[in-house]
Amino acid sequence: MKLKTLKISNFVGIKNATVSFDKPVTLFAGRNNQGKSTVKDAIEYSLTGLCRAMKFKKDKTFLTHGGNGMATELLYEDHEGAKVIARGGVHHDGDDWGVLHYCLHPSEFITLAAKERAGILSAVLGGGMDEVVKKAIIDHIGDINEMVLAEVKGGQVNLLDVDAFRKEIVEIRRSYKRLIADLPDKPPLLGDYELEEGYDVAKDQVAVKTLAERIQKGSDMLAAAKSMLQTKAEIHELEKAIKQIESDKKDVPNLPRGVSKKKLDDAPVLMVLLEDMLKGSDLKCECPVCSQKTERGQLKAHYDELVKWYDKYKNSVRERTEAELHNQRAETEKQIKEKLLSDAKVRLKDVDIPKGGENLLAQLQNERDQAQARIANFRRFEIDTSAFKEAGRKREGLTELVAECDRIDEALKDGGPVKAAMAAGGQTLPINVKLLNAWGMADLHWFDNGEIHLHGRPIEWASQSERQRAACLMGMALAEVSGVGVAAIDQEFDSFDEPNRNALLGAMTACQLNNVLIFNSTVRDYRQMELPDWLSVFGVEQGKFQRIH
């Protein structure tokens, strides 16, 4: 990438600015907090949508200066020389700019842990560090128990992330130990189940069968006895009911002397016939009473006489009829009761019930229930005994898994063989000699495992000034190996004397860097200095950029 022009509007502390990158090196000079570093933020925001003030892309409101209209626009040439415009906050296809942040802020790269630097270098170099980790794991852990490995993979853990790998192993070991703690540690005893030592379940099984037969026989006898008692009670009630029916029968009154039942029965019929005849028009009719031709007056006399006679005896007839009907119904009911009584007497049989039979039956049932309870307890004892034996096998297997986790944990921990092999197994990455000479750090070395050594010791042991110089060098080295082609230096340009200034340009050319941005916190007026023609200088004050050279 080769920077051409950067336009900024209402971004962080800058309201409006345009910066042209028409020279290989661009120097931004000014006191602190004037807006120099905003250039780096605007470049990164244009290409990635992120910058230092943001954790997520949605946080872009933190970057707004003075209301709406925030915008950054970067014009650059890609690797093939084509011109590309990248606008902040707008998605666009292009290279992976993940390493760009550390090319622009190399001091942050220096302060990262070695494993984090290794991750950045792995992404840039195509995973070279992964091979070191794989080899360290194979050499110092070897084959991992299949069950433990399945648990690790189930946790979606990348085995090459050693710290995450170890954390998962520790959690898996903890789960195995919890399972072991939940297993029974003592065998069950017969006494725990209310059984005597030497208990013989077969005896209780035979007893239950025998008792069941005796209980069935006794139950049948008691049921028969209860049935006979019910039958006797039924016979008694039927005999009582029959006597009551006999006592409830009514006496049928006799007819008056000279009055026949037939005559009384015929009288209502004759009265109806006479009524019909009296309604007719014939002067003479055959009288149903005397069977002779009779005039209407005689018919009427016969009718009145018959009515008078019937009225005299009708109450006696009604009483006699009601008594007869009552007695007929009573006789029918008596016959039904007598039939039921006969059937009940046929069912009645004597049953020989031993004295205290119900108490004996209850005792047999209690003995059976106790035997069944002992059998059930013994079954529980057998199940728990089998479970205890299975728990022993599980404990043995889980203990082996815990030991496997211990072995892996020991290999992965800080100071363990895997991390030691990783620290020693990094491959040295090349740094351009001219780049090393420009900063006078010929013995600075970096490795694909993230280690950076100066004077044969980790960079973390170097002085602050040495780390600052190393950071500038690392930014340019990252820009070279990643192909970004742009790097930033936080160093006083004045510290580069004339020969070293040319050495800086030579290192840029050798590393194929298109742009180097120098940020110089100074009050020096560069207009009074003799500057090389490959350098552009911008003075920055209160968010405003002024081209000086």
C-alpha positions, 0 to 999 in steps of 0.5 A, spaced: 500 500 500 502 507 498 498 512 501 496 518 497 491 523 500 487 523 507 481 527 508 478 528 515 472 531 517 469 532 524 474 526 526 476 526 534 479 533 535 480 535 527 474 539 524 477 539 517 484 537 514 487 534 508 494 531 508 498 529 502 503 523 502 507 525 496 514 523 499 516 517 502 517 520 509 512 524 512 513 528 519 508 531 523 511 536 528 507 539 534 506 539 541 503 533 545 495 533 544 495 537 538 492 532 533 498 529 530 496 521 532 489 523 529 492 521 523 494 514 524 487 513 527 484 516 521 488 512 516 486 505 521 479 507 521 478 508 513 481 501 512 478 497 518 472 501 521 476 501 528 481 505 531 484 506 538 478 509 541 473 504 539 472 497 542 467 495 537 465 498 530 458 501 534 463 505 538 464 510 532 460 515 536 466 516 540 470 519 534 465 525 532 467 532 533 462 537 533 456 534 531 454 530 525 458 529 518 464 525 521 468 522 515 475 520 513 477 518 506 483 515 504 486 515 497 492 509 496 495 505 491 494 497 492 500 492 490 498 492 483 498 500 482 491 501 482 488 507 486 483 505 491 478 510 496 477 507 503 472 511 507 471 510 514 465 506 517 464 503 510 465 496 508 469 495 502 473 489 500 481 489 500 487 486 504 486 483 511 489 489 515 489 486 522 496 487 523 496 495 520 494 497 527 501 495 530 505 498 524 502 504 526 502 503 533 509 499 534 510 500 541 503 496 543 506 490 539 512 490 544 508 491 550 504 484 548 505 478 551 510 473 547 504 468 545 499 474 543 505 477 538 506 470 536 498 470 534 499 476 530 505 473 526 502 467 525 496 470 522 502 474 517 506 468 516 501 463 515 501 459 521 508 458 522 508 458 530 502 452 529 508 447 527 512 449 533 506 448 538 504 441 534 511 439 535 511 441 542 505 437 544 507 431 540 514 431 543 512 432 551 504 430 551 504 424 546 498 420 545 492 423 549 487 419 552 481 418 547 476 420 552 479 426 555 481 428 548 473 428 546 472 432 552 477 437 550 474 437 543 467 438 546 469 444 549 470 447 542 478 448 544 483 449 540 489 445 542 494 450 539 492 455 544 496 452 550 493 456 555 485 455 553 487 447 552 490 447 559 484 451 562 479 446 559 484 440 562 483 443 569 476 444 568 475 436 565 479 434 571 475 438 576 469 434 573 472 427 574 474 429 581 466 431 582 464 424 579 469 420 584 466 424 590 459 422 588 461 415 588 459 410 594 466 409 598 463 403 602 460 397 601 453 396 603 451 391 609 445 387 611 444 391 617 443 397 613 437 394 610 434 391 617 437 384 615 440 379 620 447 377 618 447 370 614 440 372 611 437 366 607 432 369 602 430 362 599 427 361 606 422 367 606 421 366 598 418 359 601 414 362 607 411 367 602 408 361 598 406 357 604 403 363 607 399 365 601 396 358 600 394 358 607 391 366 607 387 364 601 384 358 604 382 362 610 380 367 606 375 363 602 373 360 609 371 367 612 368 369 606 363 362 606 362 364 613 360 371 612 356 368 606 352 364 611 351 369 616 348 373 610 343 368 608 341 366 615 339 374 616 336 374 609 331 367 611 330 371 618 327 377 614 323 373 609 320 369 614 318 375 618 316 379 612 311 373 610 308 373 617 307 380 616 303 379 610 299 374 613 297 379 619 296 384 614 290 381 610 283 384 610 277 380 612 272 380 606 265 382 608 259 377 607 253 379 602 246 381 605 241 375 605 238 374 599 243 378 595 247 375 590 254 377 587 251 376 580 246 381 581 250 386 584 255 385 578 249 385 573 246 392 576 251 397 573 250 394 566 242 394 567 242 401 569 246 403 563 242 399 558 236 403 561 239 409 561 240 408 553 233 406 552 230 412 556 234 416 551 230 413 545 223 415 542 220 408 542 213 408 546 214 401 548 221 397 549 223 390 551 225 391 558 232 388 560 229 387 567 223 384 566 224 382 558 217 384 556 215 390 552 214 396 557 212 403 556 217 409 558 214 410 564 215 403 566 222 403 564 223 409 568 220 406 574 224 400 573 230 404 572 229 408 579 228 402 583 234 399 580 238 405 582 235 405 589 236 398 590 244 398 588 245 405 592 243 401 598 248 395 597 254 399 593 258 401 599 258 393 601 260 391 594 266 396 594 268 394 601 268 387 599 271 388 592 277 392 596 278 387 601 279 382 595 284 386 591 288 387 597 288 380 599 290 378 592 296 383 592 298 380 599 298 373 596 302 374 590 307 378 594 307 372 599 308 367 594 314 371 592 317 371 599 316 364 600 320 363 593 326 367 596 325 363 602 326 357 599 332 358 595 335 361 601 334 355 605 337 351 599 343 355 600 344 355 607 350 350 609 354 349 616 361 352 615 366 350 620 370 356 622 375 355 627 375 360 633 379 366 633 379 365 625 379 372 623 385 374 628 389 368 625 388 370 618 390 377 620 397 374 623 398 370 617 397 376 613 402 380 617 407 374 617 407 374 609 408 382 609 414 382 613 417 376 609 415 380 603 419 386 606 425 382 607 425 380 600 424 387 598 430 389 602 434 384 600 433 386 593 435 393 594 441 390 598 443 386 591 442 392 587 446 397 591 452 391 592 452 391 584 452 398 584 458 399 589 462 394 585 460 398 578 462 404 582 469 401 584 470 400 576 468 407 575 473 410 580 478 406 577 477 409 570 476 416 573 482 416 577 486 414 571 483 420 567 485 424 573 492 422 572 492 423 565 489 430 566 495 431 571 500 429 566 497 434 561 496 439 566 504 439 568 506 439 561 502 445 559 503 449 565 508 455 565 515 452 566 512 446 563 516 442 557 510 444 552 511 452 553 519 451 554 519 447 547 515 453 544 519 458 547 525 455 545 522 452 538 521 459 535 524 460 528 528 466 527 525 471 522 529 476 518 530 483 519 533 487 514 540 489 516 540 496 513 534 497 518 538 494 524 543 499 522 539 505 522 537 504 529 544 501 531 541 495 534 544 489 530 543 484 535 536 485 535 532 478 534 525 476 533 522 469 532 515 466 530 513 464 537 513 472 539 519 472 543 524 478 541 531 478 544 536 484 545 543 483 547 541 476 548 535 477 553 528 478 552 526 485 550 522 486 556 529 486 560 531 492 556 531 499 558 525 504 556 529 507 551 532 501 548 524 498 547 522 505 544 527 504 539 526 497 538 518 498 537 520 503 531 524 498 528 519 492 529 513 497 526 517 497 520 519 490 520 512 488 521 510 493 515 515 489 511 513 482 512 506 483 512 506 487 506 502 493 509 508 498 506 506 503 511 509 504 518 509 509 523 515 512 528 514 515 534 521 518 535 525 525 534 527 526 527 532 531 530 535 524 533 537 522 526 543 526 524 545 527 516 548 520 515 543 516 519 537 520 515 540 517 509 540 510 512 533 511 514 531 512 507 536 506 505 532 502 510 525 504 507 528 502 500 531 496 502 524 494 506 520 496 500 516 501 505 512 506 501 511 510 507 514 512 513 510 517 518 514 520 523 511 523 529 515 528 533 513 532 539 517 538 539 517 546 538 522 546 533 521 550 527 523 546 521 522 552 517 529 554 519 532 547 518 535 544 511 531 538 510 532 532 505 527 532 499 524 526 500 521 528 507 514 532 507 513 536 514 507 538 517 506 543 523 500 541 527 497 545 532 490 545 535 487 540 530 490 544 524 495 542 519 500 546 515 505 544 510 512 546 512 516 543 507 
